[in-house]
C-alpha cells in the first residue's frame, strides 16, 4: 500500500483520537459526586492514553513521510460543563464503541502493512480494554464478541 494511503488512514484515526470525549470531559468542569469518585482516575487515565495514542499516530505518520493533520474538537460537547462524571460514562462508552469500529476498519485496510497494522491493533486493544473497564463501572455486562 502506498504511504500516502496509509497516512490518510492514520490521519482518520488521529482525528478520532483528537475528537475523543474523554479529554473534553476532563477539560470541562465536571462534578465528581461521591458515586463518581472511583470513576475519576479511570477517566483521567483514558484521557492521558488518548493523548498518547495521538502522539503515537502522529509519529508514525511522520515516519512514513506524511503530515499529521490537526482536527477540530467536537464542539457539540460544550454541554459537558458542570455535569456529574457518573452521568457522562454512557457518553464515554458510546465514544469508545465508535473509536473501536474505526480501528477495526483501519486494521483491515492496513492488513498488508504489518508494522502499521501492529500499531493500529495495539491501540485498538487499548480502546477495547478501556471500554470493558467503563462498562464495568456502570455494572454493564460485556457485549458478546462474534
Buried (B, 14 or more C-beta within 10 A) or exposed (E): EEBEEBBBBBBBBBBBBBBBBBBBBBEBEBEBEEEBEEBBEBBBEBBEBBBEBBEBBBEBBEEBEBEBBEBEBEEEBEEBEEBBBBEBBEBBBEBBBBBBEBBBBBBEBBEEBEEBBEBBBEBBEBBBEBBBBBBEBEEBEEEEEE
